[in-house]
Amino acid sequence: MNVGSLSFTSNDGDNEVDVLNLKAAPIDNAHVYDDPLDEYILKYEIKNEQEVIMAVLAKKQERARDCYKALLTLFCIKKGFRELYPVLDQEIIDDFHKNGKIPKQFEIYQKYHPETTNKNNAGVKAKNRLDKLLADIETYLERKK
């Protein structure tokens, strides 16, 4: 059960705690589940998505894998997909949490492909790679169902 401040509703005007309706209030957008099955399903889906990401990345060429992973990390940070952080680029995530800074797509691409000096070209190539990776993940998820 999530640990949080307790909230209560009163049956009468005396502000007595109605123990039967006592629920933990969420902390920092944490989820509170009325049904334990909901929590299990969510945890299962997150684990499944993490496994899919690792499987799709494993199919990429080894020399390109880190670039794909970094681009996906940037995408997940922007979208707030914290559940996927364990399988993403920890250096980027740590820098984001420490400094609040995330690199640009073209910077990530140039890091792994230093021969690409033009920012516009690097940005376009980074976007294409990310779009391809997201499509591969979606295809893998569809096949797995």
CORVEN-V444540 format. One line per field, one symbol per residue. ss: DSSP state (@ for helix, = for strand, . for the rest). A space follows every 10 residues. Layout:
ss: ???
This chain:
ss: .....==... ........@@ @.==...... .....@@@@@ @@@@@@@@@@ @@@@@@@@@. .@@@@@@@@@ @@@@@@@@@. .@@@@@@..@ @@@@@@@@@. ....@@@@@@ @@......@@ @@@@@@@@@@ @@@@@@@@@@ @@@@.
